[in-house]
Amino acid sequence: MTRPALASLTSIVIKAGSALVQAGPEVLSAIAADIAHLRQAGVNVVLVSSGAVALGRERLGLTQPVLSLEQKQAAAAAGQPRLAAAWEAAFEPHGLATAQALLTLDVTENRRSWLNARATLQTLAELGAIAIVNENDTIATDEIRYGDNDRLAARVAQLIGADLLVLLSDIDGLYEQDPRLHPDARFIADIPRIDERIHAMAGTANAAAAVGTGGMRTKILAAELAGRSGCATAIALGLAPEPILSLEDFAHGSWFHPARSSARAREAWISGSVSPDAAVRIDAGAVSALRAGKSLLPVGLTGIEGRFERGDTIRILDSDGRTIGRGVTAYASGDAARIAGARTEDIESLLGYRRSSALIHVDDLVLDD
């Protein structure tokens, strides 16, 4: 079985664990070189990086094996600038700017915050910057946190509609048993479906490394989460010379197939969450544009029905009132009414701000057959 050429994908989320960050600048440089290659090929790449707490522990001299919540938050505050600087140095030779994006659990669990975060990451990609995402451990508590960056990376993959999630680790993939304890354990290169047998193969976090909170169990759970949104997952050795690009070789890393295609996952989500009384009417020109794969612009709006908020899924009606599709709106009903029929360049003058040039972006749109 072959794997897709990575350069043919639209977007990839790459997660680097704490052990890799602490392994030295050469490891970060190798990861950055692969990402630069993908960016040059037109692939949108978002990097999720652990390591702030680990680097902060060093900086603050916190040598005890177990830290209190307050000590972890202090370590994160001290370590995050060092983590950002390390990645900035790794990408600088490739002429790529980096940008820090710190998320908390509510960002990806609240639809409006989800849209805000996605818009920021999309804008960074359009500007050619590499977003370095981490959990905001300085303010996160045990009750409102992702718990590990494998899960965070899976949620970011869902957030941007990624084709592939790459979990770089200090182990080269999934084995039937922990290879640190069982050197003869069989390597599993291809996982078409995650079932109880696959879950049973999960070990524990690498206690010998004394860093990180995850392990193979959290990686399999992340692959399961990403797969429900149509995103494949690869677990690979971050210490390899070309840790990401070598995934095209079947001998490198474990590849988890998604449960469904990304298009079907998106369509199922949009179609299943429509506000029943909320809709917009559009003219014939807008209908043609949508059928041609375009976004719904305000200029095509002829009417607003019901009340809706930004981030709600609404119906799209033609001039005869027939439902032609559904989509996630970038504007609330009141603002949508104010910009109905207006050109994109007039949105800011009418509203005092411009969040999006489209009322419904093509990525948030599902048309009826």
N, C-alpha and C positions, 0 to 999 in steps of 0.2 A: 504494500500500500504506500502511495506517495503522499507527501505533505504539500500544501500550497506554497508557491513562491511568496515569501513574505512581502516582497515589493509589490505584489499584486493586491495586497489587502488595503483597505481604506484607513483603518485605525487600529492601533495596538496599545494596550496598557501593559507596562512592564513594572514588576515589583521587585525591588532589591531588599533583601533582609539585613538585619543588623550585623550578622557575622560577615557579610560581604563588605559592608561599609567600613568595618573595623579591620578588614584584611589589608588595606593600604590603597594608595592612590593609583597603583597600576591596575587594580581590579576595576575601580571606577572609570579609569581611562578606557579600558577595553569595552565596558558597557556603553560609555559615551560614544566611542567610535562606531559601534554597531548601530546605535540610535541615529547618529549623524548620517550613516549610509542610508538608513530607511527614510529619513527626512528628505534626503536628496532625491530619493525615488518617489517622493510625493506622499509618503505614508504619514498620517498624523500619529504622533507618539506622545503618550502621557506617562510620566515616570512616578511611581509610588515608592517612596523610600523610607524605610525604617532607619533607626540609628540615633535619633536625637537623645533619647534617654541614655543610651550606652555612651555616647560622646560626652554628654553632660555629667555622667557619673565620674568620668576621668577628670574632667575640668574642675569639678567641685570636691574631688577626693572622697567620694562616697564608695567605700570599698566593701561594706557589708553586703552579704549575698541577697538579703531581702530589704527592700526599701518601703517606707510608708507611702501612702498616697501623696502626702505633701512633699516628700523627698523626690518621688517620681516626677511630680509636676515641676519642682525646682530644677531637677536634672534636665527635663525637657526644655525648660526656658533657657538654660545655659547651653544645651547641646544643639538646639535648632539652628542658631546662627552658624555654628561650626559645620553642621550638615549642609546647609545651603552653600557655604563657602567652598566646601569640598566638591560639590557638584558643579558649581560655577567654574572652578579651576579645571575640572575634567572636560567640560564642554567648550571652554575658551579656545583651545587650539583649532576647533572646528568652526569657529565664528558663530556659535549658537548662544543666544541669550537664554538665561534660565529665569523662572519666576516661581516664587513660593506660593503654594495654596494649601492652607491648613483647614481641614474639615472636622466637623463634629457630627455625631450621629444624626442629629435633627436635620442636618443639611440634606441628606439623601433620603430621609424618611418623610419629609414635608415637601409637597409637590411644588410650592412656590419657591422654596429655597433650592430645590432640585433644578428648577429652570434657571435660577440666577447662577448657580454654580456651573451648569452646563454652558450658559452663555459666556461666562468668563473663560472657561477652558477653550471654547470654540474661538473666542477672540484672540487668546494667546496663540493658538495654532495658526490663525490667519496672519498674525504678526511675526510668525516664524520662531516663537519662543518655545522652549521646553518647560512645561509645567511640572514642578517637583511637588508632589502631593504627599502630605503626611497627616496623621490625626493630630488635632490640636491638644496634645497631652497636657499642656499647661493648665487648661480649664476643664478638660474632660474628667468625669468621675467614673467610678466603677459601674454606676447605674446607667450612665448615658454615654457609653463609648462603644466603639466597634469591637474592642477586645483584642484584635490582632489585625495587622496590616494585610493579611491575605484576604480577609473579609472586606476590608476597606477597598482593596484593589479590585475585587469582584464588583463592588458597588460602583466604583468609578468606571469600570468597563460597561456596566449597564447604563451609567449616566451619559457616556459619550457614544453609546451604540457601537462599541468596539467589536471587531471581528475576532480578535485573539487577545487572551490574557496570558502573559508570560510571568511565571513565578520563579525568579532566580533564587537559588538557595545554595547551601553548602553540601547538597546532595544532588546527584545527577538525574533523579526521577523517582518513580515509584517502584518499589521492590515488594515481593510477596511477604518479606519480613525485613526488619530493620537491618541493613547491611553492616552497621557498626557492631551489631551483636551477632549477626549471622553472615559471615563473609561469603558463604556459598548461596545466599538468597538470590532468587531468579528476578531479573529485571523485567519490568512490564513496559514495553515501548508504546503500545497502542491500546487505548481504552475506549471502545465504542459506546459503552454504557456504564454508568456508575450504579452499582447495586450493592447488596450487603456484603458480597465477597470482596469487592474493592474497598469498602469501608473497613472491613476486618483487617486489611493489610496495613492500616495506618498505625504508626508507632507513636512516640511521644516527642516532645521538643528535644533538641540536642543539648542535653544537660552539660556535656563536656565543654561546649562553647561558652556557657554561662551568659549568653545574650539571647534576646528574642523571646517571644511569648508563644510562638506557633509550633509547628511540627507538621508531619505529613497529614495528620488528621485535619488541621485547619486548611491545608491546601486542597484536599479532596472536597471539603465543604465549600471552599471558594469556587472550585471547578464546577460543582453542582449548581451553585448560585448563578454563576456566569452562564452556564449552559442553558438555564431556563430562559435566558434572554437571547439565545442563539449565538453565544460567544464561545468559541473553542478555548481550551486552556492547555498550556504546556508548562511542565515543571522541568527545570533544567539547572545544570551546574553553573553557577555564576562565576566560578573560577576558571572556566574554560577560556581558551584564547579568543574565540569569537562566540561568546555565550549565547547570543540571540540569533545571529545569522546561521550558525551551525544547526539550528533547529530544522532546517530544510533537509538535513541528513537524518534518515530514519534511525540511525544508531545513536543519536544524541537526544536526550530528554524523553519524557513521557508525554503523550499527546492524548487529551481528553476531548472526545467529540461532543458538540453541543446537542442538547435534547431536541432542538428544533432550529430552523433557520432564523436568522435575526429578523428578516422581514416578517415572517409569520408571527414571531414573538411580539414584535411591535404592533402588528395589526390586531392581534388578539387583545393586547392591553388597551389599545385605543378603542376598539369596537366594544369592549366590555365595560367601559367606564364613562359612558355618555350621560351628560345632564339631560334628562328627558325633555324639558321645556325650553332649553337654550338652543338657539340656532341663528345663523346669518343667511341672508339672501344675497345672491350674487348674479351679475349679469352674464350674458352669453359669452362675452370675451373672456371673463374670468373662468367660466366653465371650460372653455377651450384651452386656456393656459394650464389649468389643473390636469386636464387629460394629457397635456404635453409634458407633464412632469415638473411643472413650476409650482412655486409657493403661491399662497393666496395673499395678494396685496390689497391694501385698503381701497385702492382706486376701483376695484371690482365690486365693492360692497354696495348693495342697494337697500338693505334693511337689516334691523336687529330684532330678534324675537326672544323674549324672556330675559332673565338676568343671569349673568355668569361672571366669574372672577378669572383673573389671569391664572392659567394652568388648568382650567376646566376643559373637559372634552365636550365639544358641541357639534351639532349637526350642521351640514352645509346644504342649503336648498338652492335650486335653480329658480328662474323667474316664474315658473309655474307652481312652485312650492314642493317640488319633488326632492327627496333626499338623494343627493349624489355622493355624499361622503361624510366623513367625520374627522375632526382634528383637534389638537390641543391649541388653545388660543393664547397668544402672547399679550393680549390686552383684555381688560374687563369690559363688560357690556357698555358702560357709560362712556369710556374712552373710545371704544370701537364705534359707537354712534357718532362721536365728534369727528372722527377721521374718515368716516364712510365716504367713498368717492374721491378722497384726496390723493394727491401724488405723494410718493414716499418722501420726497424732499420737503413736504409741507407738514409732516407729522409733528416735528419739534415745535414749530410755530403755533400749531393748533393745541398741543397738549402741554407745552413747556418742557417736554423731554421726548426722547425717542429711544424706546427700549429695543425695538426690532423694526426692521423695514417691512416685515411681513406680519399679517394678522395670524396666519397659520403657516409655519415653515413646512416645506415639502417633507422633511424628515418626521414631522408630527402629523402627517396626513394619510388617511386611508380612504380610497375611493371605492364606491360600490361598483360591482360588475355591470 
